[in-house]
Amino acid sequence: MATKLYVGNLSYQTQEHDLRELFAGHGEVVSCNVISDRDTGRSRGFGFVEMASQEEARSAESALNGYDLDGRQLKVNEAKPRENRGGRF
């Protein structure tokens, strides 16, 4: 079963292919996305990487939490389910 990881403290220059390449060293990457601002298209400084198995996700989390990428120390942990914060009218 795939496990999604939250990746925070990304440099604004970090792109999806950078994350995919980094995490692929720890297992199969199912999906990868860097979250960008809706209006400007600029990175918001975080993203998500989905690993093929929970074991691979744990391996990546322990190896890459605190890892220096593009001059920033990554924050990596298992993603929590998104809260329903209510919608706009």
C-alpha positions in Angstrom: 0.0 0.0 0.0 1.4 3.4 -1.0 2.3 5.9 1.7 2.3 9.7 1.2 5.0 11.8 2.8 4.9 15.5 3.5 8.1 17.3 2.4 8.5 20.8 3.9 11.0 23.6 4.0 11.7 23.3 0.2 13.6 26.0 -1.6 11.4 27.9 -4.0 13.7 26.7 -6.8 13.2 23.0 -6.0 11.0 21.3 -8.6 9.2 18.0 -8.8 11.9 16.2 -10.7 14.4 17.1 -8.0 12.2 15.5 -5.3 11.5 12.5 -7.5 15.2 11.9 -8.1 16.1 12.3 -4.4 13.3 10.0 -3.1 13.9 7.4 -5.8 17.1 6.4 -4.1 14.9 5.0 -1.2 12.3 3.1 -3.2 9.7 3.4 -5.9 8.1 6.9 -6.2 4.4 6.6 -7.1 3.8 10.3 -7.4 5.5 13.6 -6.5 4.2 17.2 -6.5 5.4 20.5 -5.3 2.5 22.8 -4.2 2.5 26.1 -6.0 0.6 29.3 -5.4 -2.6 29.5 -7.4 -2.1 33.1 -8.4 1.6 33.4 -9.0 2.6 29.8 -9.8 5.5 30.1 -7.4 6.3 27.2 -5.1 4.8 27.5 -1.6 7.8 25.7 -0.1 6.3 22.2 0.5 5.1 19.2 -1.4 4.2 15.5 -1.2 5.9 12.3 -2.3 4.0 9.1 -2.5 6.1 6.0 -2.0 5.1 2.5 -3.2 5.2 0.9 0.3 5.2 1.9 3.9 8.7 0.4 4.4 10.1 2.6 1.5 8.4 5.6 3.0 9.9 5.0 6.4 13.3 4.5 4.9 13.0 7.8 3.0 11.7 9.6 6.0 14.5 8.6 8.3 17.2 9.2 5.7 15.9 12.5 4.3 14.4 14.3 7.3 17.0 17.1 7.9 18.7 16.4 4.5 20.1 19.5 2.9 18.6 20.2 -0.5 19.2 23.4 -2.3 20.5 25.0 0.9 17.5 24.1 3.0 17.0 21.3 5.6 14.1 19.2 4.6 11.3 18.3 7.0 9.9 14.9 6.0 7.1 13.0 7.8 4.1 11.0 7.0 1.3 13.1 5.5 -1.8 13.5 7.6 -5.2 13.3 6.0 -6.5 16.7 4.8 -8.9 18.4 7.2 -12.3 19.5 5.9 -12.1 23.2 6.7 -15.4 24.0 5.1 -15.8 25.5 1.7 -16.4 29.0 0.5 -19.8 30.0 -0.7 
